[in-house]
Amino acid sequence: MAMKSINSRSLSAAAAVSLICALLLADFAAADPGTAGFFVPRSAATACPGRKGLGKLVAAADILVFRGGKACGQRFEVTCTGAGCKKGKKVVVEIVDTCSPTTNRPCQTLTLSRAAFAAIANPNAGVVSVNFKQLK
């Protein structure tokens, strides 16, 4: 079997391109689609022990994101992606609560504080499409 000579520069360039592509795809794959609404806090009580719900950039998460409280205190970067969004705006929120759905109001993936929502979208939009990812 004949061995083909490989130029170390082309191998390094190919490895660099592969690494860049992998990093870009990993970043893209790390963002999850969802929806976001907002709330106006009326009390500081939350489902996360030791956390206050009256912070400016906080959020409540639906049960899939909340994971039985494992999301408490975790920070998420939220990017608005649809109608009603402020183009290119992102916000980082801390999860301090979970959503409690009612028959009149289902949970959004993330329910942001009004300040967090207003940072990425027009509050008149009510509910917007978002991409979100947990920060390390």
DSSP file (Angstrom, degrees, kcal/mol; ACC not computed):
  #  RESIDUE AA STRUCTURE BP1 BP2  ACC     N-H-->O    O-->H-N    N-H-->O    O-->H-N    TCO  KAPPA ALPHA  PHI   PSI    X-CA   Y-CA   Z-CA
    1    1 A M              0   0    0      0, 0.0     2,-0.3     0, 0.0     0, 0.0   0.000 360.0 360.0 360.0 133.0    0.0    0.0    0.0
    2    2 A A        -     0   0    0      1,-0.0     2,-0.5     0, 0.0     0, 0.0  -0.629 360.0-139.4 -83.5 135.8    1.4    3.4   -1.0
    3    3 A M        -     0   0    0     -2,-0.3     2,-0.4     0, 0.0    -1,-0.0  -0.825  12.9-139.8 -95.3 130.1    1.7    6.0    1.7
    4    4 A K        -     0   0    0     -2,-0.5     2,-0.3     1,-0.0     0, 0.0  -0.749  19.2-122.0 -90.1 133.6    0.7    9.6    0.7
    5    5 A S        -     0   0    0     -2,-0.4     2,-0.5     1,-0.0    -1,-0.0  -0.562  24.0-151.2 -74.2 133.0    2.9   12.3    2.0
    6    6 A I        -     0   0    0     -2,-0.3     2,-0.4     4,-0.0    -1,-0.0  -0.931  12.0-130.9-110.9 126.6    1.0   14.9    4.1
    7    7 A N     >  -     0   0    0     -2,-0.5     4,-2.0     1,-0.1     5,-0.2  -0.599  12.5-141.9 -72.1 126.8    2.2   18.4    4.2
    8    8 A S  H  > S+     0   0    0     -2,-0.4     4,-2.3     1,-0.2     5,-0.1   0.812  99.6  55.7 -65.0 -29.6    2.2   19.5    7.9
    9    9 A R  H  > S+     0   0    0      2,-0.2     4,-2.6     1,-0.2    -1,-0.2   0.928 108.4  46.2 -67.7 -43.3    1.1   23.0    7.0
   10   10 A S  H  > S+     0   0    0      2,-0.2     4,-2.6     1,-0.2    -2,-0.2   0.869 112.6  51.4 -67.4 -34.4   -2.0   21.7    5.2
   11   11 A L  H  X S+     0   0    0     -4,-2.0     4,-2.6     2,-0.2    -1,-0.2   0.922 111.3  47.4 -65.6 -43.5   -2.7   19.4    8.1
   12   12 A S  H  X S+     0   0    0     -4,-2.3     4,-2.4     2,-0.2    -2,-0.2   0.909 113.6  47.5 -64.1 -42.4   -2.5   22.3   10.5
   13   13 A A  H  X S+     0   0    0     -4,-2.6     4,-2.5     2,-0.2    -2,-0.2   0.920 113.2  48.3 -64.9 -43.4   -4.7   24.5    8.4
   14   14 A A  H  X S+     0   0    0     -4,-2.6     4,-2.4     1,-0.2    -2,-0.2   0.904 112.2  49.3 -63.8 -40.6   -7.2   21.7    8.0
   15   15 A A  H  X S+     0   0    0     -4,-2.6     4,-2.4     2,-0.2    -1,-0.2   0.896 110.9  50.3 -64.9 -39.9   -7.2   21.1   11.8
   16   16 A A  H  X S+     0   0    0     -4,-2.4     4,-2.5     2,-0.2    -2,-0.2   0.920 111.2  47.9 -64.8 -43.8   -7.7   24.8   12.5
   17   17 A V  H  X S+     0   0    0     -4,-2.5     4,-2.5     1,-0.2    -2,-0.2   0.919 112.4  49.6 -63.3 -43.3  -10.6   25.0   10.1
   18   18 A S  H  X S+     0   0    0     -4,-2.4     4,-2.4     1,-0.2    -2,-0.2   0.902 111.2  49.4 -61.8 -41.6  -12.2   21.9   11.7
   19   19 A L  H  X S+     0   0    0     -4,-2.4     4,-2.4     2,-0.2    -2,-0.2   0.920 110.9  49.0 -64.7 -44.2  -11.7   23.3   15.1
   20   20 A I  H  X S+     0   0    0     -4,-2.5     4,-2.4     1,-0.2    -2,-0.2   0.924 112.3  48.7 -61.4 -45.0  -13.3   26.6   14.2
   21   21 A C  H  X S+     0   0    0     -4,-2.5     4,-2.6     1,-0.2     5,-0.2   0.913 111.2  50.3 -61.7 -42.5  -16.3   24.8   12.6
   22   22 A A  H  X S+     0   0    0     -4,-2.4     4,-2.6     1,-0.2    -1,-0.2   0.906 111.1  48.6 -62.9 -41.9  -16.7   22.6   15.7
   23   23 A L  H  X S+     0   0    0     -4,-2.4     4,-2.3     2,-0.2    -1,-0.2   0.905 112.2  48.4 -65.1 -41.6  -16.6   25.7   18.0
   24   24 A L  H  X S+     0   0    0     -4,-2.4     4,-2.2     2,-0.2    -2,-0.2   0.922 114.2  45.7 -64.7 -43.7  -19.2   27.5   15.9
   25   25 A L  H  X S+     0   0    0     -4,-2.6     4,-3.2     2,-0.2    -2,-0.2   0.884 111.1  53.0 -67.2 -37.9  -21.5   24.5   15.7
   26   26 A A  H  X S+     0   0    0     -4,-2.6     4,-1.5    -5,-0.2    -2,-0.2   0.912 110.7  47.1 -63.0 -41.7  -21.1   23.9   19.5
   27   27 A D  H  X S+     0   0    0     -4,-2.3     4,-0.5     2,-0.2    -2,-0.2   0.909 115.0  46.4 -65.4 -41.4  -22.1   27.5   20.2
   28   28 A F  H >< S+     0   0    0     -4,-2.2     3,-1.1     1,-0.2    -2,-0.2   0.921 112.7  49.3 -66.1 -43.6  -25.0   27.2   17.8
   29   29 A A  H 3< S+     0   0    0     -4,-3.2    -1,-0.2     1,-0.3    -2,-0.2   0.762 101.0  65.3 -68.3 -24.4  -26.1   23.9   19.3
   30   30 A A  H 3< S+     0   0    0     -4,-1.5     2,-0.4    -5,-0.2   104,-0.3   0.698  86.3  84.6 -73.1 -18.3  -25.9   25.2   22.8
   31   31 A A    <<  -     0   0    0     -3,-1.1   102,-0.2    -4,-0.5    47,-0.1  -0.719  66.0-158.7 -88.7 132.7  -28.7   27.7   22.2
   32   32 A D  E     -A  132   0A   0    100,-3.1   100,-2.5    -2,-0.4     2,-0.2  -0.868  15.0-123.7-109.2 143.0  -32.3   26.3   22.6
   33   33 A P  E     +A  131   0A   0      0, 0.0     2,-0.3     0, 0.0    98,-0.2  -0.537  48.4 128.3 -81.4 152.5  -35.4   27.9   21.0
   34   34 A G  E     -A  130   0A   0     96,-2.3    96,-2.4    -2,-0.2     2,-0.3  -0.922  49.4 -89.7-171.4-163.2  -38.3   28.9   23.2
   35   35 A T  E     -A  129   0A   0     -2,-0.3    75,-2.1    94,-0.2     2,-0.4  -0.922  27.4-159.0-128.4 155.7  -40.6   31.7   24.1
   36   36 A A  E     +Ab 128 110A   0     92,-2.5    92,-2.5    -2,-0.3    75,-0.2  -1.000  13.6 167.9-138.0 139.3  -40.4   34.5   26.6
   37   37 A G  E     - b   0 111A   0     73,-1.6    75,-2.6    -2,-0.4     2,-0.3  -0.551  27.7-120.7-123.0-166.2  -43.0   36.7   28.3
   38   38 A F  E     - b   0 112A   0     88,-0.3     2,-0.3    73,-0.2    75,-0.2  -0.961  14.6-158.4-142.2 162.9  -42.6   39.0   31.3
   39   39 A F  E     - b   0 113A   0     73,-2.0    75,-1.2    -2,-0.3    78,-0.1  -0.935  19.4-133.2-134.8 158.4  -43.9   39.6   34.8
   40   40 A V        -     0   0    0     -2,-0.3    73,-0.1    73,-0.2    14,-0.1  -0.953  38.1-123.4-110.3 109.3  -44.0   42.4   37.2
   41   41 A P        +     0   0    0      0, 0.0     3,-0.1     0, 0.0    13,-0.0  -0.230  31.7 177.2 -58.6 135.7  -42.9   41.0   40.6
   42   42 A R        +     0   0    0      1,-0.3     2,-0.3     3,-0.1    12,-0.1   0.542  68.6  15.2-112.3 -15.6  -45.4   41.5   43.4
   43   43 A S        -     0   0    0      2,-0.2    -1,-0.3    10,-0.1    10,-0.0  -0.963  66.4-124.4-151.0 167.1  -43.4   39.7   46.1
   44   44 A A  S    S+     0   0    0     -2,-0.3     9,-1.0     8,-0.1    10,-0.2   0.516  72.2 116.2 -92.1  -5.9  -39.9   38.4   46.8
   45   45 A A        +     0   0    0      7,-0.1     2,-0.3     8,-0.1    -2,-0.2  -0.437  40.6 167.3 -68.0 132.9  -41.0   34.8   47.4
   46   46 A T        -     0   0    0      5,-0.2    51,-0.2    -2,-0.2     4,-0.1  -0.883  50.0-112.4-139.2 171.6  -39.6   32.3   44.9
   47   47 A A  S    S+     0   0    0     -2,-0.3    50,-0.2    49,-0.2    25,-0.1   0.474  98.0  82.5 -81.8  -3.2  -39.2   28.6   44.3
   48   48 A C  S >  S-     0   0    0     48,-1.1     3,-2.1     3,-0.1    -2,-0.1  -0.903  86.3-126.0-106.0 111.3  -35.4   29.0   44.7
   49   49 A P  T 3  S+     0   0    0      0, 0.0     3,-0.1     0, 0.0    -2,-0.1  -0.272  92.8  11.9 -56.5 134.7  -34.3   29.0   48.3
   50   50 A G  T 3  S+     0   0    0      1,-0.3     2,-0.3    -4,-0.1    46,-0.0   0.426 103.4 113.5  80.1  -1.7  -32.2   32.1   49.1
   51   51 A R    <   -     0   0    0     -3,-2.1     2,-0.4    45,-0.1    -1,-0.3  -0.797  57.1-142.1-104.6 146.0  -33.1   33.9   45.8
   52   52 A K    >   -     0   0    0     -2,-0.3     3,-0.6    -3,-0.1    -7,-0.1  -0.889   3.6-153.3-107.8 137.6  -35.2   37.0   45.6
   53   53 A G  T 3  S+     0   0    0     -9,-1.0     5,-0.1    -2,-0.4    -8,-0.1   0.369  83.4  77.8 -87.9   4.2  -37.6   37.5   42.7
   54   54 A L  T 3   +     0   0    0    -10,-0.2    -1,-0.2   -12,-0.1   -10,-0.1   0.350  64.4 120.7 -98.3   7.6  -37.4   41.3   42.8
   55   55 A G    <   -     0   0    0     -3,-0.6     3,-0.5     1,-0.1    41,-0.0  -0.255  68.6-123.0 -67.1 159.2  -34.1   41.6   41.0
   56   56 A K  S    S+     0   0    0      1,-0.2    60,-0.7    59,-0.1     2,-0.6   0.900 103.6  35.8 -72.2 -41.7  -33.9   43.6   37.8
   57   57 A L  S    S+     0   0    0     58,-0.1    37,-1.6    59,-0.1     2,-0.3  -0.606  90.4 121.8-117.0  70.5  -32.6   40.9   35.5
   58   58 A V  E     -c   94   0A   0     -2,-0.6    55,-2.5    -3,-0.5     2,-0.3  -0.776  36.7-164.3-124.7 168.3  -34.2   37.7   36.7
   59   59 A A  E     -cD  95 112A   0     35,-2.0    37,-2.6    -2,-0.3    38,-1.1  -0.991  19.0-134.2-151.5 157.2  -36.5   35.0   35.3
   60   60 A A  E     -cD  97 111A   0     51,-2.6    51,-3.1    -2,-0.3     2,-0.3  -0.903  29.6-146.8-106.7 143.7  -38.8   32.2   36.1
   61   61 A A  E     -cD  98 110A   0     36,-2.1    38,-2.0    -2,-0.4    49,-0.2  -0.835  14.1-113.7-114.2 149.1  -38.3   29.0   34.0
   62   62 A D     >  -     0   0    0     47,-2.4     4,-3.1    -2,-0.3     3,-0.5  -0.221  46.5 -92.7 -69.1 172.8  -40.8   26.4   32.9
   63   63 A I  H  > S+     0   0    0      1,-0.2     4,-1.8     2,-0.2     5,-0.4   0.795 124.1  56.5 -64.0 -29.1  -40.5   22.9   34.4
   64   64 A L  H  4 S+     0   0    0      2,-0.2    -1,-0.2     1,-0.2    45,-0.0   0.892 117.0  34.2 -69.9 -37.8  -38.2   21.6   31.6
   65   65 A V  H  4 S+     0   0    0     -3,-0.5    -2,-0.2    44,-0.2    -1,-0.2   0.862 115.9  56.3 -80.8 -38.6  -35.6   24.4   32.1
   66   66 A F  H ><>S-     0   0    0     -4,-3.1     5,-1.8     4,-0.1     3,-1.1   0.842  82.8-165.8 -64.4 -35.7  -36.2   24.5   35.9
   67   67 A R  G ><5 -     0   0    0     -4,-1.8     3,-1.4     1,-0.3    -3,-0.1   0.888  69.5 -51.1  50.2  50.9  -35.4   20.8   36.3
   68   68 A G  G 3 5S-     0   0    0     -5,-0.4    -1,-0.3     1,-0.3    -2,-0.1   0.758 113.8 -44.8  64.1  24.5  -36.7   20.5   39.9
   69   69 A G  G X 5S+     0   0    0     -3,-1.1     3,-1.5    -6,-0.1    -1,-0.3   0.316 107.8 117.7 102.7  -7.0  -34.7   23.4   41.1
   70   70 A K  T < 5S+     0   0    0     -3,-1.4    -3,-0.2    -4,-0.4    -2,-0.1   0.736  75.0  57.3 -65.1 -20.9  -31.4   22.6   39.5
   71   71 A A  T > <S+     0   0    0     -5,-1.8     3,-2.5     2,-0.1    24,-0.4   0.571  76.5 125.2 -85.2  -8.7  -31.6   25.8   37.4
   72   72 A C  T <  S+     0   0    0     -3,-1.5    24,-0.2    -6,-0.3     3,-0.1  -0.272  84.2   5.1 -54.3 127.6  -31.9   28.0   40.6
   73   73 A G  T 3  S+     0   0    0     22,-3.0    -1,-0.3     1,-0.3     2,-0.1   0.336  98.5 132.9  80.9  -8.3  -29.2   30.7   40.5
   74   74 A Q    <   -     0   0    0     -3,-2.5    21,-2.6    21,-0.2     2,-0.4  -0.472  52.4-131.1 -76.1 148.3  -28.0   29.7   37.0
   75   75 A R  E     -E   94   0A   0     60,-0.4    60,-3.0    19,-0.2     2,-0.4  -0.835  21.2-168.6-103.1 138.4  -27.5   32.4   34.5
   76   76 A F  E     -EF  93 134A   0     17,-2.6    17,-2.7    -2,-0.4     2,-0.5  -0.977  17.9-138.6-126.2 137.6  -28.9   32.2   31.0
   77   77 A E  E     -EF  92 133A   0     56,-2.8    56,-1.9    -2,-0.4     2,-0.5  -0.851  24.7-163.5 -92.3 127.6  -28.2   34.4   28.0
   78   78 A V  E     -EF  91 132A   0     13,-3.2    13,-2.0    -2,-0.5     2,-0.5  -0.956   8.4-171.1-119.6 128.0  -31.5   35.2   26.1
   79   79 A T  E     -EF  90 131A   0     52,-3.1    52,-2.5    -2,-0.5     2,-0.3  -0.977  21.3-132.8-119.7 126.4  -31.6   36.5   22.6
   80   80 A C  E     + F   0 130A   0      9,-1.1     8,-0.3    -2,-0.5    50,-0.3  -0.604  27.9 173.8 -77.5 135.7  -34.9   37.7   21.1
   81   81 A T        +     0   0    0     48,-2.8    49,-0.2    -2,-0.3     2,-0.1   0.466  48.0  44.1-125.3  -3.3  -35.4   36.2   17.6
   82   82 A G  S >  S-     0   0    0     47,-0.9     3,-1.5     1,-0.2    46,-0.0  -0.364  95.8 -29.3-127.6-157.9  -38.9   37.1   16.3
   83   83 A A  T 3  S+     0   0    0      1,-0.2    46,-0.3    -2,-0.1    -1,-0.2  -0.315 121.1  29.1 -60.9 141.8  -41.5   39.8   15.9
   84   84 A G  T 3  S+     0   0    0      1,-0.3    38,-2.8    44,-0.1    -1,-0.2   0.397  92.9 132.6  88.4  -1.5  -41.4   42.5   18.6
   85   85 A C  B <   -G  121   0B   0     -3,-1.5     2,-0.8    36,-0.2    -1,-0.3  -0.457  63.1-123.9 -84.3 153.6  -37.7   42.0   19.2
   86   86 A K    >   -     0   0    0     34,-3.3     3,-2.1    -2,-0.1    -6,-0.2  -0.889  49.3-107.5 -89.9 112.6  -35.0   44.7   19.4
   87   87 A K  T 3  S-     0   0    0     -2,-0.8    -6,-0.1     1,-0.3    34,-0.0  -0.106  91.8  -1.9 -53.0 127.4  -32.6   43.5   16.7
   88   88 A G  T 3  S+     0   0    0     -8,-0.3     2,-0.3     1,-0.2    -1,-0.3   0.509  94.3 140.8  76.0   5.8  -29.4   41.9   18.0
   89   89 A K    <   -     0   0    0     -3,-2.1    -9,-1.1    31,-0.2     2,-0.3  -0.633  25.4-179.5 -88.7 140.4  -30.1   42.5   21.7
   90   90 A K  E     - E   0  79A   0     -2,-0.3     2,-0.3   -11,-0.2   -11,-0.2  -0.907   6.9-165.9-129.0 157.7  -29.3   39.9   24.3
   91   91 A V  E     - E   0  78A   0    -13,-2.0   -13,-3.2    -2,-0.3     2,-0.5  -0.994  15.0-139.1-143.2 146.8  -29.8   39.9   28.1
   92   92 A V  E     - E   0  77A   0     -2,-0.3     2,-0.3   -15,-0.2   -15,-0.2  -0.933  27.8-178.1-107.3 126.1  -28.3   37.7   30.8
   93   93 A V  E     - E   0  76A   0    -17,-2.7   -17,-2.6    -2,-0.5     2,-0.5  -0.859  23.2-131.9-122.1 156.5  -30.8   36.7   33.5
   94   94 A E  E     -cE  58  75A   0    -37,-1.6   -35,-2.0    -2,-0.3     2,-0.5  -0.915  25.9-123.1-105.2 133.5  -30.6   34.6   36.7
   95   95 A I  E     +c   59   0A   0    -21,-2.6   -22,-3.0    -2,-0.5   -35,-0.2  -0.657  44.1 155.5 -77.6 121.0  -33.2   31.9   37.3
   96   96 A V  E     +     0   0A   0    -37,-2.6   -48,-1.1    -2,-0.5     2,-0.3   0.400  59.7  13.4-123.4  -3.2  -34.9   32.7   40.6
   97   97 A D  E     -c   60   0A   0    -38,-1.1   -36,-2.1   -50,-0.2     2,-0.3  -0.955  64.4-117.8-160.7 172.3  -38.3   30.9   40.2
   98   98 A T  E     -c   61   0A   0    -38,-0.3     2,-0.3    -2,-0.3   -36,-0.2  -0.864  37.2-104.5-118.0 159.0  -40.4   28.5   38.2
   99   99 A C        -     0   0    0    -38,-2.0   -36,-0.1    -2,-0.3     8,-0.1  -0.626  21.3-155.2 -84.4 139.4  -43.6   29.3   36.3
  100  100 A S        -     0   0    0     -2,-0.3     5,-0.1     6,-0.1   -38,-0.0  -0.907  20.0-146.4-112.6 100.9  -46.9   28.2   37.8
  101  101 A P        -     0   0    0      0, 0.0     2,-0.3     0, 0.0     3,-0.0  -0.288  13.3-165.7 -69.0 151.5  -49.3   27.8   34.9
  102  102 A T        -     0   0    0      3,-2.4     3,-0.2     1,-0.0     5,-0.0  -0.806  37.9-103.7-124.1 170.7  -53.0   28.6   35.2
  103  103 A T  S    S+     0   0    0     -2,-0.3    -1,-0.0     1,-0.2     0, 0.0   0.805 124.4  42.6 -66.1 -26.6  -55.9   27.8   32.9
  104  104 A N  S    S+     0   0    0      1,-0.2    -1,-0.2     2,-0.0     0, 0.0   0.640 121.9  37.7 -91.2 -16.2  -55.9   31.4   31.7
  105  105 A R        -     0   0    0     -3,-0.2    -3,-2.4    -5,-0.1    -1,-0.2  -0.850  69.8-160.3-143.8 102.1  -52.1   31.7   31.4
  106  106 A P        -     0   0    0      0, 0.0     2,-0.2     0, 0.0    -6,-0.1  -0.348  33.6 -97.3 -74.4 162.9  -49.8   29.0   30.2
  107  107 A C        -     0   0    0     -8,-0.1     2,-0.2    -2,-0.1     3,-0.0  -0.541  28.2-143.8 -78.7 144.1  -46.1   29.1   31.0
  108  108 A Q        -     0   0    0     -2,-0.2     3,-0.2     1,-0.1   -72,-0.1  -0.570  34.4-103.6 -90.2 167.8  -43.5   30.4   28.5
  109  109 A T  S    S+     0   0    0    -74,-0.3   -47,-2.4     1,-0.3     2,-0.4   0.949 110.4  12.2 -56.9 -48.3  -40.1   28.8   28.4
  110  110 A L  E     -bD  36  61A   0    -75,-2.1   -73,-1.6   -49,-0.2     2,-0.7  -0.998  66.4-158.0-130.1 134.3  -38.8   31.8   30.3
  111  111 A T  E     -bD  37  60A   0    -51,-3.1   -51,-2.6    -2,-0.4   -73,-0.2  -0.935  25.3-158.9-110.8 107.4  -40.8   34.4   32.1
  112  112 A L  E     -bD  38  59A   0    -75,-2.6   -73,-2.0    -2,-0.7   -53,-0.2  -0.447  22.7-101.9 -86.8 154.1  -38.5   37.4   32.3
  113  113 A S  E  >  -b   39   0A   0    -55,-2.5     4,-2.6   -75,-0.2     5,-0.2  -0.376  43.0-107.1 -62.4 156.2  -38.6   40.4   34.7
  114  114 A R  H  > S+     0   0    0    -75,-1.2     4,-2.8     1,-0.2     5,-0.2   0.886 120.9  52.9 -57.2 -39.7  -40.0   43.4   32.9
  115  115 A A  H  > S+     0   0    0    -59,-0.3     4,-1.0     2,-0.2    -1,-0.2   0.903 110.6  46.6 -63.5 -41.4  -36.6   45.0   32.8
  116  116 A A  H  > S+     0   0    0    -60,-0.7     4,-0.7   -58,-0.2     3,-0.4   0.919 113.9  47.9 -66.9 -43.3  -35.0   42.0   31.2
  117  117 A F  H >X S+     0   0    0     -4,-2.6     4,-2.3     1,-0.2     3,-1.4   0.928 109.4  53.0 -62.3 -45.7  -37.8   41.7   28.7
  118  118 A A  H 3< S+     0   0    0     -4,-2.8    -1,-0.2     1,-0.3    -2,-0.2   0.737  99.7  64.4 -64.7 -22.2  -37.6   45.4   27.8
  119  119 A A  H 3< S+     0   0    0     -4,-1.0    -1,-0.3    -3,-0.4    -2,-0.2   0.780 119.7  21.0 -70.1 -25.8  -33.9   45.0   27.2
  120  120 A I  H << S+     0   0    0     -3,-1.4   -34,-3.3    -4,-0.7     2,-0.3   0.573 127.7  22.6-118.3 -13.9  -34.5   42.6   24.2
  121  121 A A  B  < S-G   85   0B   0     -4,-2.3   -36,-0.2   -36,-0.3    -1,-0.2  -0.968  80.6 -92.0-151.6 162.6  -38.1   43.3   23.1
  122  122 A N    >   -     0   0    0    -38,-2.8     3,-2.6    -2,-0.3     4,-0.4  -0.696  34.0-139.2 -75.7 121.3  -41.0   45.8   23.1
  123  123 A P  G >  S+     0   0    0      0, 0.0     3,-1.2     0, 0.0    -1,-0.1   0.766 100.5  68.4 -55.9 -25.2  -43.1   45.0   26.1
  124  124 A N  G 3  S+     0   0    0      1,-0.2     3,-0.1   -40,-0.1    -2,-0.0   0.706  85.2  71.1 -66.2 -17.8  -46.2   45.6   24.0
  125  125 A A  G <  S-     0   0    0     -3,-2.6     2,-2.2   -41,-0.2    -1,-0.2   0.792  81.5-166.1 -68.8 -27.2  -45.3   42.4   22.1
  126  126 A G    <   +     0   0    0     -3,-1.2     2,-0.4    -4,-0.4   -88,-0.3  -0.409  65.9  26.2  78.4 -67.9  -46.3   40.3   25.2
  127  127 A V  S    S-     0   0    0     -2,-2.2     2,-0.3   -90,-0.1   -90,-0.2  -0.997  72.9-179.4-131.5 134.5  -44.6   37.0   24.2
  128  128 A V  E     -A   36   0A   0    -92,-2.5   -92,-2.5    -2,-0.4     2,-0.3  -0.888  31.7-105.3-130.5 160.4  -41.7   36.7   21.8
  129  129 A S  E     +A   35   0A   0     -2,-0.3   -48,-2.8   -46,-0.3   -47,-0.9  -0.664  46.3 176.5 -81.8 141.0  -39.6   33.9   20.3
  130  130 A V  E     -AF  34  80A   0    -96,-2.4   -96,-2.3    -2,-0.3     2,-0.4  -0.936  31.3-139.8-140.0 161.6  -36.1   33.6   21.9
  131  131 A N  E     -AF  33  79A   0    -52,-2.5   -52,-3.1    -2,-0.3     2,-0.3  -0.968  31.1-177.6-114.2 141.1  -33.0   31.5   21.8
  132  132 A F  E     -AF  32  78A   0   -100,-2.5  -100,-3.1    -2,-0.4     2,-0.3  -0.989  12.2-177.5-141.1 149.6  -31.4   30.8   25.2
  133  133 A K  E     - F   0  77A   0    -56,-1.9   -56,-2.8    -2,-0.3     2,-0.3  -0.996  30.2-114.0-146.8 144.2  -28.4   29.1   26.6
  134  134 A Q  E     - F   0  76A   0     -2,-0.3     2,-0.3  -104,-0.3   -58,-0.3  -0.569  31.0-137.2 -75.7 136.0  -27.1   28.5   30.1
  135  135 A L              0   0    0    -60,-3.0   -60,-0.4    -2,-0.3    -1,-0.0  -0.665 360.0 360.0 -91.9 149.8  -23.8   30.2   30.9
  136  136 A K              0   0    0     -2,-0.3    -1,-0.1   -62,-0.1   -60,-0.1   0.454 360.0 360.0 -84.9 360.0  -21.0   28.4   32.7
